[in-house]
């Protein structure tokens, strides 16, 4: 397996490093035959599971479609019914607070994979 240079570590996915808990950023394309390294503690990760890669790609497409649909979702809302009360939440508000995460088990630890539509700087926590 080859290792990507540090400049290629900017990506659309982030996982917390299982060793130091700092964010490890990577792009889906980086998962093909390479090692992803934590910029903070240098722990290396390789994702060889084809099912996981497929699921990450599907999750990325879903998140991009949601962002691409902002125009129509801007005039839509979600209603939450609690007993006799109903609250409508405009998608426009939800989209401004959207943090897309996918909860997975890596080894024996539960981790949240964060997806961002904009690249992030390595070592910086997503907002």
Buried (B, 14 or more C-beta within 10 A) or exposed (E): EEEBEEEBBBBBBBBBBBEEEBBBBBBBEBBEEBEBBBBBEEBEBEBEEEEBBEBBEEBBEEBBEBBEEEEEBEEEBEEEEEEEEEEEEBBEEBBEEBEBBBEBEBEEEEBEBBBBEEEBEBEEEBE
